[in-house]
């Protein structure tokens, strides 16, 4: 690609080369008719290069991405930057303010892209985000955590059939890449389908700033910028990476009190016990086992469970467990996946 933008315009403001500007983008209006804004920091480098959008908190209670973007803003020297970096620490300002995943009316913003300015509130909100930010970008890194009541292994989600998506997914540097297209209406799938390679980073739990995830997440975002030759420096090369397919949620057959015997990153064999379900008297009512050899991508964090509720997310692996564990031990000194 050839990138020659001398200026970029966001929220009605033109940013010239060599400028770092903090903006406020109006996304809605409150019930007292005051404008509602989200904060944006834009770095427009001296040299030409791609436009990369980094977003967090599309789900307002997913905080790890916010801390990664905040640290990213402090790490960039615009005089050393080629191209443009758009940093949006909080996309869903309503959800963030109310400590919830959703927009008002319980709507999931990340199911309504590219939006529709003539439709409902969530359609208008998504339309502004997509057209003011995503459509002006060449690549998108969208930062998430697990949903409420779950914890995710740090991993990238990407459509690996797209060469540019695969390029930035590998560069991000996580041990595990989950290969799927994503749901219709998500920022990632919508942008990728429209020629803007995009990936999602999933890590940790809601409503927390997890320091290790923030530190490693920053390294990973910077890694992508180095891969795209936007900033100088040596890339971190993941010593081992493997691509897995759609995970399977192991579910409880009965309600009870849950004791999980595994955690994200564990490599488990078929039929190994991953959780025990007991009644209030402590008597085991259900032994929950892995349906196949796999990697634990996510687990439930609540000790209570109802029939049909997800216990843990497992992605099947075709390689023998012993062989994979030996590889991990050789590289990391451990027998489980690390970030």
DRENDRENTI-782614 format. One record per residue (C-alpha): residue in one letter; x, y, z. Coordinates in steps of 0.25 Angstrom, whole numbers, plus 2048, in hexadecimal, padded with zeros to 3 digits. Layout:
BEGIN
AXYZ
...
***
This chain:
BEGIN
X800800800
X80480E7FE
X800819808
X802827805
X7F882F80E
X7FD83D812
X7F183F81C
X7E6837822
X7D983C826
X7D1837833
X7C683D83A
X7C7849831
X7D584C834
X7E184B82A
X7ED845830
X7FA848829
X807840828
X80F840834
X80384483D
X7FE83D849
X7F084184D
X7E583E857
X7D783E852
X7C983C857
X7C083584D
X7B183784F
X7AA82A84F
X79C82D854
X79483785D
X78F83586B
X781836870
X784845874
X788848866
X797849869
X7A184385F
X7A7835863
X7B683485F
X7C182985F
X7CF82D860
X7D982A855
X7E882D853
X7EE82D845
X7FC82D841
X7FF831833
X80E82E830
X818836828
X81A82A81E
X80F823816
X80981681A
X7FD80F81E
X7F1813827
X7F080A832
X7E380B83C
X7E580584A
X7D7804851
X7D37FF85F
X7C77FE867
X7BD7FC85C
X7B77F4867
X7B77FE873
X7BB7F587E
X7C77EF877
X7D27F887D
X7E07F187A
X7DF7F786C
X7DE805872
X7EA803879
X7F27FE86D
X7ED80A865
X7F1814870
X7FF80E871
X80080E862
X7FD81D861
X80982086B
X812817863
X81181D855
X81B828850
X81482F844
X82183383F
X82582583D
X818820837
X81581D829
X80681D826
X7FB82082F
X7F781A83C
X7E881C842
X7E7818850
X7D9817856
X7D9812864
X7CA812867
X7C180F85B
X7B480C863
X7B481886C
X7A6815871
X7AA807875
X7B780C87C
X7B0816884
X7A580C889
X7AF80088A
X7A77F8880
X7AA7F0873
X79F7F786C
X79A804866
X78C80A86C
X781800869
X78A7F486B
X78F7F585D
X79D7EF85A
X7A47F9851
X7AD7EE84C
X7A27E8844
X79E7F583C
X7A97F9833
X7AA7FF82A
X79E80682F
X79280E829
X79181D82C
X78281C829
X77F811833
X77F80E842
X78981484C
X79280984B
X79280A83C
X79581983C
X7A1816847
X7A780B83E
X7A6814832
X7AE81F838
X7B981683D
X7BA80F830
X7BA81A827
X7C282482F
X7CC81A833
X7CC80C82D
X7C981081F
X7D581A81F
X7DF80F824
X7E780481D
X7E87FB829
X7E07F9836
X7E47F3843
X7D87F184C
X7DB7EE85B
X7D17E6863
X7D07DD86F
X7C77D1872
X7B87D4875
X7B47D6884
X7B57C988C
X7C17C3883
X7D07C5882
X7D77C3874
X7E57BF871
X7EC7CA86A
X7EA7C785B
X7E87CD84D
X7DB7CB845
X7DD7CC836
X7D87C8829
X7E57C0825
X7E07BE816
X7E37CD814
X7F37CF812
X7F37DD818
X7EB7D9824
X7F47CD826
X8007D6825
X7FC7DF831
X7F67D3839
X8047CC838
X80B7D983B
X8027DC848
X80A7D084E
X8007C8856
X8037B9858
X7F57B6853
X7ED7BC847
X7DE7B8846
X7DB7B7837
X7CD7BC834
X7C67C682C
X7BE7CC838
X7AF7CF839
X7A87D8830
X7A77E6835
X7B47E683C
X7BE7F1839
X7C97E6836
X7C07DF82B
X7BA7EB825
X7C77F2823
X7CE7E681E
X7C37E3814
X7C47F180F
X7D37F080D
X7D97F581A
X7E17E9821
X7DC7E882F
X7DF7E083B
X7DA7DE849
X7E27DC856
X7DB7D5861
X7E17D486F
X7DD7D387E
X7D07D7885
X7C67E3885
X7C77EF88F
X7D67ED891
X7E37F388E
X7EC7E788D
X7FA7EC88D
X8017E0886
X7F77E087B
X7F87EF879
X8087EF879
X8087E386F
X7FC7E9867
X8047F6865
X8107EE860
X8077E7856
X8017F3851
X80E7F984F
X8137ED848
X8087EF83D
X80C7FD83B
X81B7F8839
X8167ED830
X80F7F8827
X81C801828
X81580C82F
X81F80D83B
X82D80883C
X8327FD845
X8347EE846
X8277E6846
X8247DB851
X8237CE849
X81A7C4850
X8237B7852
X8177AE84F
X8097B2849
X7FE7A9845
X7F17AB83E
X7E47A5843
X7D67A483E
X7C97A7844
X7C87A3853
X7BE79B859
X7B779F866
X7B6793870
X7A9795878
X7A3790885
X797786884
X79278A892
X79279689B
X79B7968A7
X7A879C8AD
X7B479B8A4
X7C27988A7
X7CB79A89A
X7D879289A
X7DE79988E
X7E17A7889
X7E37AF87C
X7F07AA875
X7EF79C87A
X7F1790870
X7E8785874
X7E677786F
X7D977186B
X7D076C877
X7D8773881
X7D077988C
X7CF78888A
X7C478C895
X7BC7868A0
X7AE78A8A2
X7A87888B0
X79B78A8B8
X79B7948C4
X79E7888CD
X7AB7858C6
X7A77798BF
X7AC7778B0
X7A17778A7
X7A877889A
X7B7776895
X7BA77F889
X7C477A87F
X7CB77F873
X7C577A866
X7D277985F
X7E177D85F
X7E178C860
X7E5799865
X7DD7A1870
X7DA7AF86A
X7D07B3874
X7CA7AF881
X7BE7B4889
X7C17BB896
X7B47BA89E
X7B37AE8A8
X7A57AC8A5
X79F7A6898
X7927A3892
X78E798888
X79479B87A
X79E7A687F
X7AC7A6879
X7B77A1882
X7C37A3879
X7C77A586B
X7D079B864
X7D679B857
X7D978E851
X7E878A84D
X7EC780844
X7FA77F848
X7FD775854
X7FC77B861
X80A776866
X81177C859
X80A78985B
X80E78A86A
X81C786867
X81D79285D
X81779C867
X820797872
X82C798868
X8297A7865
X8227AC872
X8267A287D
X81879F87F
X80E79587A
X80279E878
X8007AA86E
X8067B7872
X8037C586C
***
